[in-house]
Amino acid sequence: MNQQLQDRLNQIPEKILSSEFLNSQGLGNEIGFWIFDYDPAAELEVREYIKFLENMLTKKHSKVSYVHINLLELLVQYLNSRGFVEKAIALQQQKGDDALLKALSGPLHMDKFAPYLVETTQAAAKNIVFISGVGSVWPLLRAHNLLNSLHSLLGQTPMVLFYPGHYDGQSMRLFGKIPSDNYYRAFKLIP
């Protein structure tokens, strides 16, 4: 792992455990949505760090409730709950990726998926929400669409999106190459 990434990761606990972060204070009435962007080549290291972070919170800060949502795992769970997994696999094999994307656009619309995410994980009742797996679910789910939909559902619960790409404070570029369709307002967790 490169030293710059390690230094940024090491700053996360102090940031997320601060009362300002946990209470979404000092954000000018904005919801506490934070993005930790990183080089996609460091995906495995970031995954390991998230495990470390969860372990640290559980053992040393048990009063801070959190949920870590891996979007790929939740997406599969959601599609299974709706009876779509086998159908989706068959469709993809018979008609290809484009047909699958089109067929899943309705069931995966954020008006359906975002409420499922919040209800299933009880995210709004937690002190912190971590979301990972953005790169694993692209192009089925788009991070900026998810974040926009979660605004009204999470209330004042702070959320950290681990993002394999680049976020400059105004726009997101997945994998450092694929621009988001919309401007998004969130805060950079660690510059």
C-alpha positions in Angstrom: 0.0 0.0 0.0 1.4 3.4 -0.8 2.2 5.7 2.0 -0.2 8.5 0.9 -3.2 6.2 1.0 -2.1 4.7 4.3 -1.8 8.2 5.8 -5.3 9.1 4.6 -6.8 5.9 5.9 -5.1 6.5 9.3 -7.0 9.8 9.6 -10.5 8.2 9.2 -11.0 7.1 12.8 -10.3 10.5 14.4 -12.6 12.1 11.8 -15.6 9.8 12.1 -15.4 9.6 15.9 -15.5 13.4 16.3 -18.7 14.9 17.7 -18.8 17.3 14.8 -19.0 14.3 12.4 -21.4 12.2 14.4 -23.7 15.2 14.9 -23.3 16.5 11.3 -22.3 19.9 12.8 -20.6 22.7 10.9 -21.9 21.6 7.5 -24.1 24.7 6.7 -27.4 22.7 6.9 -26.1 20.1 4.5 -26.5 16.4 5.2 -23.4 14.7 6.4 -22.5 12.8 3.3 -18.8 12.1 2.9 -16.7 10.5 0.1 -13.4 8.8 0.6 -12.0 8.5 -2.9 -9.0 6.3 -3.7 -7.1 4.8 -6.6 -9.1 1.8 -7.9 -5.9 -0.2 -7.9 -6.0 0.0 -4.1 -9.4 -1.7 -3.9 -8.2 -4.7 -1.9 -6.3 -2.6 0.6 -9.3 -0.4 1.2 -11.5 -3.5 1.7 -9.1 -4.7 4.3 -9.0 -1.3 6.0 -12.8 -1.3 6.2 -12.7 -4.6 8.0 -10.1 -3.1 10.4 -12.3 -0.1 10.9 -15.3 -2.2 11.7 -13.3 -4.3 14.1 -12.0 -1.2 15.8 -15.4 0.3 16.2 -16.9 -2.9 17.6 -14.1 -3.4 20.1 -13.2 0.1 21.2 -16.2 2.2 20.4 -19.2 0.0 21.0 -21.4 3.0 21.8 -21.1 4.1 18.2 -23.5 2.1 16.1 -22.7 1.6 12.4 -23.6 -0.4 9.4 -21.3 -1.3 6.5 -23.3 -1.8 3.3 -21.5 -3.7 0.5 -23.5 -2.7 -2.5 -22.8 -5.9 -4.4 -24.0 -8.1 -1.5 -27.1 -5.9 -1.0 -27.9 -5.8 -4.7 -27.8 -9.7 -4.9 -29.9 -9.9 -1.8 -32.4 -7.4 -3.2 -32.6 -9.2 -6.6 -33.1 -12.5 -4.8 -35.9 -11.1 -2.6 -37.7 -10.1 -5.8 -37.0 -13.4 -7.6 -34.8 -11.8 -10.3 -31.4 -13.5 -10.0 -32.1 -16.6 -12.0 -34.1 -14.6 -14.6 -31.3 -12.0 -14.9 -28.6 -14.7 -15.4 -30.7 -16.4 -18.1 -31.4 -13.0 -19.8 -27.8 -12.0 -19.8 -26.7 -15.4 -21.3 -29.4 -15.3 -24.0 -29.5 -11.6 -24.9 -26.4 -10.0 -23.5 -25.5 -7.2 -21.1 -27.5 -4.4 -22.8 -30.7 -6.4 -22.5 -30.0 -7.1 -18.9 -29.3 -3.5 -18.1 -32.5 -2.5 -19.7 -34.5 -5.2 -17.9 -33.1 -4.3 -14.5 -33.5 -0.5 -14.9 -37.0 -0.7 -13.5 -36.4 -3.0 -10.5 -33.1 -1.2 -9.7 -34.6 2.3 -9.9 -33.6 4.3 -6.9 -37.2 4.9 -5.8 -37.2 1.1 -5.1 -33.6 0.2 -4.2 -32.7 3.2 -1.9 -35.7 2.6 0.5 -34.8 -1.1 0.5 -31.2 -0.3 1.4 -32.3 1.9 4.3 -35.0 -0.4 5.6 -33.1 -3.6 5.3 -30.0 -2.3 7.0 -31.8 0.0 9.4 -29.3 2.7 8.3 -31.2 5.7 9.5 -31.1 4.4 13.1 -27.3 4.1 13.1 -24.6 6.6 14.1 -22.6 6.0 10.9 -23.3 4.4 7.5 -20.4 3.1 5.4 -21.1 2.1 1.8 -18.6 0.2 -0.3 -18.7 -1.9 -3.5 -19.5 1.0 -5.9 -17.2 -0.4 -8.6 -18.6 -3.9 -8.3 -22.2 -2.8 -9.1 -21.4 -0.4 -11.9 -23.2 0.1 -14.3 -26.3 -1.5 -12.6 -26.1 1.2 -9.9 -24.6 4.6 -10.1 -23.2 6.2 -7.0 -24.5 9.7 -7.7 -28.0 8.4 -8.2 -27.8 6.5 -4.9 -26.5 9.4 -3.0 -29.2 11.7 -4.3 -31.8 9.2 -3.3 -30.5 8.6 0.2 -30.6 12.3 1.1 -34.3 12.2 2.1 -34.1 8.7 3.6 -31.1 9.0 6.0 -32.0 12.2 7.8 -29.0 13.4 9.8 -27.2 10.1 9.8 -23.6 10.7 8.5 -22.6 8.4 5.6 -19.2 7.6 4.2 -19.0 6.3 0.6 -15.8 4.5 -0.2 -15.3 5.5 -3.9 -12.8 3.8 -6.3 -12.1 6.9 -8.4 -11.8 10.6 -8.1 -14.0 13.1 -6.3 -13.1 16.7 -6.5 -15.8 18.1 -4.3 -18.2 18.7 -7.2 -18.0 15.7 -9.6 -17.2 12.1 -9.4 -15.2 10.0 -11.9 -15.5 6.3 -11.2 -12.3 4.4 -11.7 -10.8 7.9 -12.4 -12.3 7.7 -16.0 -16.1 7.5 -16.0 -17.7 10.8 -15.2 -21.0 10.9 -13.3 -24.0 12.3 -15.1 -24.8 14.9 -12.4 -23.1 17.3 -10.1 -23.1 16.0 -6.6 -22.6 17.8 -3.3 -20.9 15.9 -0.7 -17.8 16.5 1.4 -14.4 14.9 0.9 -13.7 12.8 4.0 -10.0 13.1 3.9 -8.3 15.3 1.3 
